[in-house]
Amino acid sequence: MRYAVHDKKYNYKYVFDTKTGFYMRTGILDKNGNDTSVDPFMSSFPHLIDVGIMGHCIHGESGLCKAAGVQCYQSGYSVKKPDMAVEDFESIAKQCRHITNQFALGGRGDPNQHKEFERILQICRENDLVPNYTTSGFGMTDEQVSLTKQYCGAVAVSWYRSKYTDDAIKRFLDAGCRTNIHYVLSKNSIGEAVERLSGKGFAEGINAVIFLMHKPVGQGERENMIAPDEPLLQEFCRLVNEKEQPFKIGFDSCSVPMIVNFCPNIAKITLDTCEGARYSCYISSEMIMSPCSFDRDEKYGVSLRGRSIREVWDSSQFEAFRDSLRRSCPYCPDREFCMGGCPLVPDVAICPSVNRKQIYADA
């Protein structure tokens, strides 16, 4: 099913296909309804919601993340909260029907390990929402693989450099799932990334490798961040720029300052910078809605108990987050492409520009 929506508040249209996951939005429309190609700053309701259905990680005590060299930003090793109740998830889904396009299922642990995983996927489809999720692949069952193929638009396997990583990728590919790899790019992992992009590669048949910028949040160490003068950064960006790969390459929005500054062959018009509180948001298992899942202190978080998603979307906390994106780096010629980078973790932006100046509003 494909449907079109006119966001009358910000005067643009978007189209979404609930079967394929195809999504496209126009620029702001003029008085005759023509596309001006000027991107609207935000939507009147989130188009994508990162739903943290997992309140704790069942693998946390086993040290999987640490062994893989991944520092969990959700503090999955130590924080233990109840998983999201199905009734709460259904209330979210019903509010989003035919307005929101996709649910990225996540939280503190593998979403496929939620006890009501199948019912959660069914609720998504009952409300014409396309679910996607990321998993370590550890403890994956044949039933979970089958459910992923039946209900999900895509699945991502976290690059944990283990036998269960390779096994999960193979099982998803064999089942015909659109399979991506999520690769956390850090000071400790950029060398391997260069090696793999140079020729070692990844499993044949994957759809894309998505590079996610390491952030000093949760158990993420500040010393593991990539600095603009990182010796391997130029080579990594050169490979992204110049070397054709048998898979697509993608980046999270936190990586946009790096792309703007170090990847000249990538058309800036194709970039989507931080969409937190503009087109996307995060809802925790405790029903706290924030602009982004990296808001671990919930500085901008608002409880959905007694409030609707639309009410929180229009709240002063979300507006304060947007204000930083509106006003930061006012003298930079490239500000429209990255809007100053992350309002939550400013140091994560790989930007050597002398024009960098983040401006914050009080929440």
VMD Tcl script that draws the C-alpha trace (Angstrom):
set ca {
  {0.00 0.00 0.00}
  {1.34 3.40 -0.97}
  {-0.09 6.53 0.58}
  {0.59 10.25 0.25}
  {0.30 12.82 3.00}
  {0.20 16.61 2.76}
  {1.78 18.21 5.81}
  {-0.29 21.37 5.72}
  {1.49 22.96 8.69}
  {4.85 23.02 6.88}
  {3.41 22.80 3.35}
  {5.09 19.81 1.76}
  {4.07 16.27 0.79}
  {5.55 12.87 1.44}
  {4.89 9.43 0.01}
  {5.44 6.09 1.73}
  {5.01 2.49 0.59}
  {4.12 0.20 3.50}
  {5.29 -2.88 1.59}
  {8.66 -1.82 0.20}
  {9.56 0.93 2.67}
  {9.97 3.47 -0.17}
  {9.84 7.01 1.24}
  {10.12 10.37 -0.47}
  {9.26 13.90 0.51}
  {9.02 17.06 -1.56}
  {10.45 20.45 -0.80}
  {8.25 23.26 0.45}
  {5.43 23.89 -2.02}
  {4.72 27.31 -3.50}
  {1.26 28.85 -3.77}
  {0.62 26.84 -6.95}
  {1.60 23.55 -5.35}
  {4.96 23.33 -7.12}
  {8.05 21.94 -5.41}
  {10.50 24.73 -4.58}
  {13.29 22.22 -3.71}
  {13.72 23.99 -0.37}
  {13.77 21.35 2.37}
  {11.24 21.86 5.15}
  {13.03 22.13 8.49}
  {10.68 19.71 10.23}
  {7.44 17.76 10.11}
  {4.32 18.21 12.18}
  {4.67 14.60 13.47}
  {7.66 12.21 13.49}
  {8.14 10.18 10.31}
  {10.41 7.63 11.97}
  {10.36 6.55 15.60}
  {13.11 4.62 17.30}
  {11.11 2.51 19.76}
  {13.19 1.12 22.62}
  {11.20 -2.03 23.29}
  {14.08 -3.55 25.28}
  {14.60 -2.32 28.83}
  {17.56 -4.57 29.51}
  {20.04 -6.74 27.65}
  {19.87 -10.46 28.33}
  {23.44 -10.78 27.03}
  {24.81 -7.89 29.09}
  {26.40 -9.98 31.81}
  {28.09 -12.23 29.24}
  {30.22 -9.30 28.04}
  {29.46 -9.74 24.33}
  {29.77 -6.04 23.57}
  {33.03 -5.65 25.46}
  {34.50 -8.71 23.77}
  {33.53 -7.26 20.37}
  {35.15 -3.93 21.17}
  {31.78 -2.13 21.13}
  {31.06 0.25 24.00}
  {27.29 0.18 24.54}
  {25.82 3.68 24.57}
  {22.63 2.32 26.16}
  {24.64 0.95 29.11}
  {23.16 -2.47 28.38}
  {25.80 -4.10 30.58}
  {24.45 -2.55 33.75}
  {21.03 -0.88 33.35}
  {18.15 -3.29 33.91}
  {14.66 -1.98 33.28}
  {11.48 -3.87 32.28}
  {10.95 -4.36 28.56}
  {8.19 -2.32 26.93}
  {4.70 -3.67 27.56}
  {2.75 -4.73 24.48}
  {-0.10 -2.43 25.52}
  {2.26 0.55 25.53}
  {3.68 -0.42 22.15}
  {0.21 -0.75 20.67}
  {-0.80 2.69 21.97}
  {2.24 4.17 20.20}
  {1.48 2.33 16.95}
  {-2.15 3.42 16.86}
  {-1.18 7.07 17.21}
  {1.26 6.69 14.30}
  {-0.98 4.94 11.77}
  {-0.70 6.59 8.34}
  {1.42 9.44 9.71}
  {4.67 7.78 10.76}
  {6.38 5.55 8.24}
  {8.82 3.31 10.07}
  {9.57 1.97 13.52}
  {13.20 1.21 14.29}
  {12.95 -1.32 17.10}
  {15.75 -1.09 19.64}
  {16.54 -0.31 23.27}
  {18.93 -1.97 25.73}
  {19.35 -5.31 23.98}
  {18.40 -7.31 20.90}
  {14.76 -6.55 19.96}
  {14.28 -10.08 18.63}
  {14.71 -11.31 22.22}
  {11.58 -9.49 23.44}
  {9.12 -12.07 24.74}
  {6.37 -10.57 22.57}
  {8.53 -10.04 19.49}
  {6.04 -11.63 17.09}
  {3.08 -9.68 18.47}
  {5.05 -6.42 18.24}
  {5.78 -7.06 14.57}
  {2.11 -7.90 13.94}
  {1.00 -4.66 15.61}
  {3.30 -2.72 13.28}
  {1.77 -4.25 10.19}
  {-1.78 -3.91 11.51}
  {-1.11 -0.17 11.63}
  {0.69 0.01 8.25}
  {4.06 0.62 9.87}
  {7.25 -0.97 8.55}
  {9.40 -2.37 11.38}
  {13.19 -2.63 11.18}
  {15.66 -3.62 13.86}
  {19.30 -4.19 14.72}
  {20.58 -7.33 16.45}
  {23.85 -8.81 17.59}
  {22.66 -12.11 16.17}
  {23.56 -13.95 19.35}
  {20.94 -16.54 20.25}
  {19.06 -16.02 16.99}
  {16.39 -18.65 16.34}
  {14.93 -19.93 13.08}
  {11.55 -18.55 14.13}
  {13.01 -15.05 14.60}
  {14.60 -15.20 11.16}
  {11.27 -16.28 9.65}
  {9.39 -13.47 11.43}
  {11.96 -10.97 10.19}
  {11.42 -12.08 6.61}
  {7.63 -11.98 7.02}
  {7.25 -8.59 8.69}
  {10.37 -6.43 8.47}
  {11.52 -4.07 5.76}
  {15.15 -4.73 6.64}
  {17.37 -6.02 9.41}
  {20.82 -4.92 10.52}
  {23.43 -7.05 12.24}
  {25.84 -5.24 14.55}
  {29.43 -5.87 13.51}
  {30.60 -7.86 16.55}
  {33.44 -9.70 14.80}
  {32.28 -13.11 16.03}
  {31.06 -16.42 14.68}
  {27.50 -15.55 15.70}
  {27.82 -12.29 13.68}
  {28.70 -14.21 10.51}
  {26.08 -16.86 11.27}
  {23.28 -14.31 11.69}
  {24.21 -12.52 8.46}
  {24.22 -15.81 6.56}
  {20.89 -16.93 7.98}
  {19.19 -13.66 7.14}
  {20.61 -13.66 3.62}
  {19.61 -17.29 3.06}
  {16.07 -16.39 4.16}
  {15.94 -13.55 1.63}
  {15.95 -10.69 4.17}
  {17.33 -7.33 3.17}
  {20.39 -7.40 5.40}
  {22.66 -4.54 6.46}
  {25.69 -4.37 8.72}
  {25.92 -1.69 11.41}
  {29.57 -0.83 11.97}
  {30.53 1.47 14.87}
  {33.31 3.73 13.58}
  {35.75 4.62 16.35}
  {39.43 5.28 16.88}
  {39.82 1.57 17.66}
  {37.88 0.32 14.64}
  {38.74 2.71 11.80}
  {41.82 0.68 10.89}
  {39.73 -2.43 10.28}
  {37.23 -0.33 8.30}
  {40.05 0.84 6.01}
  {41.22 -2.75 5.59}
  {37.74 -4.00 4.68}
  {36.96 -1.16 2.28}
  {40.36 -1.67 0.66}
  {39.46 -5.18 -0.43}
  {38.78 -7.57 2.43}
  {35.11 -6.66 2.29}
  {32.12 -8.17 4.05}
  {29.77 -11.08 3.41}
  {28.64 -11.40 -0.19}
  {25.02 -10.40 -0.72}
  {24.60 -7.79 2.00}
  {22.61 -4.71 1.07}
  {24.72 -2.08 2.82}
  {27.26 -1.29 5.50}
  {26.08 1.58 7.67}
  {28.84 3.34 9.61}
  {27.71 4.69 12.98}
  {29.86 7.30 14.67}
  {31.15 6.28 18.11}
  {29.86 8.59 20.82}
  {30.99 9.07 24.45}
  {27.59 8.15 25.81}
  {26.74 5.35 28.24}
  {29.81 3.13 28.28}
  {31.31 4.89 25.27}
  {34.76 6.24 26.13}
  {35.74 9.74 25.06}
  {39.24 8.48 24.23}
  {37.75 6.28 21.51}
  {36.28 9.17 19.54}
  {37.69 9.98 16.09}
  {39.36 13.39 15.91}
  {39.62 15.50 12.73}
  {43.39 14.86 12.70}
  {43.05 11.06 13.03}
  {45.78 9.64 10.72}
  {43.50 7.02 9.15}
  {40.55 9.37 8.57}
  {41.79 10.69 5.23}
  {42.30 7.17 3.88}
  {38.91 6.00 5.11}
  {37.20 8.95 3.42}
  {39.24 8.46 0.25}
  {37.99 4.88 0.00}
  {34.40 6.02 0.58}
  {34.88 8.68 -2.09}
  {36.66 6.69 -4.76}
  {36.46 2.92 -4.39}
  {33.41 1.12 -5.73}
  {32.07 -1.55 -3.41}
  {29.72 -4.52 -4.06}
  {27.47 -3.13 -1.32}
  {26.02 0.26 -0.52}
  {27.68 2.48 2.05}
  {25.66 4.58 4.46}
  {26.26 6.74 7.51}
  {24.23 7.88 10.47}
  {23.36 11.57 10.62}
  {26.04 12.11 13.29}
  {28.61 11.48 10.54}
  {27.40 14.30 8.28}
  {30.03 16.86 9.42}
  {32.73 14.34 8.47}
  {31.15 13.77 5.04}
  {30.83 17.51 4.42}
  {34.47 18.17 5.32}
  {36.29 15.07 4.06}
  {34.22 13.42 1.29}
  {33.98 15.93 -1.59}
  {32.69 13.36 -4.09}
  {29.49 12.83 -2.11}
  {26.82 15.31 -3.20}
  {25.87 17.39 -0.17}
  {22.29 17.59 -1.36}
  {21.96 13.84 -0.67}
  {22.81 14.23 3.02}
  {20.31 14.11 5.87}
  {21.68 15.74 8.98}
  {20.31 15.26 12.49}
  {16.59 14.61 12.24}
  {16.00 14.46 16.00}
  {12.87 16.46 16.89}
  {12.60 17.38 13.20}
  {11.55 14.09 11.58}
  {12.38 11.45 14.18}
  {12.39 10.72 17.91}
  {13.06 7.99 20.47}
  {10.64 6.37 22.91}
  {12.16 4.33 25.74}
  {10.73 1.19 27.29}
  {9.61 3.43 30.17}
  {7.60 5.56 27.71}
  {9.88 8.60 27.84}
  {9.96 10.35 24.47}
  {13.17 12.20 23.54}
  {14.50 13.75 20.33}
  {17.21 11.08 20.17}
  {18.21 7.85 21.89}
  {21.55 9.45 22.83}
  {19.75 11.72 25.28}
  {20.64 9.28 28.06}
  {20.09 11.87 30.80}
  {16.64 12.65 29.32}
  {17.39 16.37 29.33}
  {14.84 16.76 26.54}
  {12.70 13.77 27.52}
  {8.98 13.98 28.24}
  {6.80 11.17 29.61}
  {4.02 9.84 27.41}
  {2.02 8.89 30.48}
  {-1.01 11.15 30.13}
  {0.33 12.85 26.99}
  {0.09 12.06 23.30}
  {3.02 11.79 20.90}
  {1.82 14.95 19.16}
  {1.73 16.87 22.45}
  {5.29 15.88 23.29}
  {6.41 16.62 19.71}
  {5.11 20.18 20.21}
  {6.61 20.53 23.71}
  {9.08 23.18 24.87}
  {11.72 20.47 25.42}
  {11.62 19.38 21.78}
  {11.56 22.98 20.61}
  {14.71 23.71 22.65}
  {16.49 20.83 20.88}
  {15.42 22.17 17.49}
  {16.60 25.64 18.41}
  {20.20 24.47 18.64}
  {19.97 23.06 15.11}
  {18.39 26.26 13.84}
  {21.01 28.61 15.27}
  {24.36 26.80 15.45}
  {27.31 27.68 13.22}
  {25.58 30.74 11.71}
  {28.64 31.81 9.67}
  {29.51 28.45 8.13}
  {28.76 28.17 4.38}
  {27.84 24.50 4.88}
  {25.54 24.93 7.91}
  {22.42 23.93 5.96}
  {23.90 20.46 5.48}
  {24.89 19.66 9.08}
  {23.28 22.42 11.23}
  {26.18 22.36 13.66}
  {26.15 18.64 14.34}
  {24.85 16.87 17.43}
  {23.20 19.11 20.08}
  {23.74 16.35 22.66}
  {27.40 15.44 22.10}
  {29.03 18.39 20.29}
  {32.49 16.78 20.24}
  {31.28 13.94 18.06}
  {31.24 16.21 15.01}
  {34.37 15.64 12.91}
  {34.69 19.26 11.83}
  {37.89 21.33 11.70}
  {36.09 24.48 10.52}
  {36.90 27.75 12.27}
  {33.22 28.63 11.80}
  {32.06 25.92 14.16}
  {29.98 27.42 16.96}
  {27.17 25.54 18.61}
  {24.43 27.56 20.22}
  {22.13 26.03 22.80}
  {18.74 26.89 24.13}
  {17.59 25.97 27.62}
  {15.23 23.01 27.75}
}
mol new
graphics top color blue
foreach p $ca { graphics top sphere $p radius 0.5 }
foreach p [lrange $ca 0 end-1] q [lrange $ca 1 end] { graphics top cylinder $p $q radius 0.2 }
display resetview
